[in-house]
Structure formats: structure tokens, C-alpha cells
Amino acid sequence: MRNAVKKLISRNGSVFVTLAISLPCIGGSVVIALIDIWLFGHDPVPLIYLAFITPALIAPPITYVLVLLVEELDQAEQTILEREERLSKESADREWMKAAFQESEKRFRNLIEGSIQGILIHRDHKPLFVNHTWAEIHGYTPEEILAMESVVSLVVPHDQDRVVWYNYSRLRGGEAPVAY
């Protein structure tokens, strides 16, 4: 119905729509007036006059409301289309970022795993990541090291306090030697 009203208004203007609404109303009012005259014998002049005036008074506000509703629906439809387009673009961007992240992670993991340098990442001495080289240097598998509660026990006993202090100092922004 919205498209039909929209086509009528765009093709013919709101005056035509007012007439299109008024004529059926006038026809219906005339029929009611004639029935009233025939059944109840009322004076025909005021009834016929009302039959023509009432629709003429009602049709313009109805047309105005229809025009406003059609415009409001068009704006809502445009807003929905814009949001759908934005969501679609965001979804595509998200998929692209996810793929880029996975590719970057794969390259990083290959670099770390393929390194001849032993690499261990920990938080509060609890191992989070260890490459095969580091595990082999210490005579363990990566899974065994990751299962440990602390890697401090892998440091020779007389250096454990010093290594823990260096770690603490680095976390607080202090100085600690990079080689020891």
C-alpha cells in the first residue's frame, strides 16, 4: 500500500490523492444521505450538502497524514539500508582482520618455533610459551615445561635469587643486565 500511495503522490501530486480519497467518501456519503432521505424522510438539501462537504474537509488531512507516513517510512527504510550496509562492511572488515591476525600469528609462530635461539615466555615464572629449542636445551619437551608451576627450578640454585631479582627489576622499570 505504501508503494501505491507513493506512486500516486509522486506521479500526480497530493491534490490528486486528496481527490482520490474524497470521491469515494463523497460517493459513500451521498448513498448514506439518499438512504436517510428515503427511510426517514429528512430534508435532502442539508444532507446532500453534508455529503459533499464532509469528505472535502476530511480528505486533505488524511492525505497530509499519508504523505507524512510515506516520507517517514522512506526515511526509516533508508536508515535501515544504511545500517545494513555499515554492518556488512564491518563484518567484512572483521573477517579481514581475523584472517590477517591468523596469518601474522602463523608467521610469528613459525619464526619462534624455527629459531635456534631458546625462547621462553612466562608470567610470574609460570611458563606461557616455550619453543622446542629452549625445551631441548634444558632436556624437556615443551609440554613438560608448560606443565610446570615455575621455571625458577630450571635455573642453577646459586643464580635463582639473582634471576628472580632481575625479573622483578625489569617489571618495575628498573635496570637489569641483558646478559649474565
Residue, then its C-alpha position, 0 to 999 in steps of 0.5 A: m500500500r505504501n508503494a501505491v500511495k507513493k506512486l500516486i503522490s509522486r506521479n500526480g501530486s497530493v491534490f490528486v490523492t486528496l481527490a482520490i480519497s474524497l470521491p469515494c467518501i463523497g460517493g459513500s456519503v451521498v448513498i448514506a444521505l439518499i438512504d436517510i432521505w428515503l427511510f426517514g424522510h429528512d430534508p435532502v438539501p442539508l444532507i446532500y450538502l453534508a455529503f459533499i462537504t464532509p469528505a472535502l474537509i476530511a480528505p486533505p488531512i488524511t492525505y497530509v497524514l499519508v504523505l507524512l507516513v510515506e516520507e517517514l517510512d522512506q526515511a526509516e527504510q533508508t536508515i535501515l539500508e544504511r545500517e545494513e550496509r555499515l554492518s556488512k562492511e564491518s563484518a567484512d572488515r572483521e573477517w579481514m582482520k581475523a584472517a590477517f591476525q591468523e596469518s601474522e600469528k602463523r608467521f610469528r609462530n613459525l619464526i619462534e618455533g624455527s629459531i635456534q635461539g631458546i625462547l621462553i615466555h612466562r608470567d610470574h615464572k609460570p611458563l606461557f610459551v616455550n619453543h622446542t629449542w629452549a625445551e631441548i636445551h634444558g632436556y624437556t619437551p615443551e609440554e613438560i615445561l608448560a606443565m610446570e608451576s615455575v621455571v625458577s627450578l630450571v635455573v642453577p640454585h646459586d643464580q635463582d635469587r639473582v634471576v628472580w631479582y632481575n625479573y622483578s627489576r625489569l617489571r618495575g622499570g628498573e635496570a637489569p643486565v641483558a646478559y649474565 
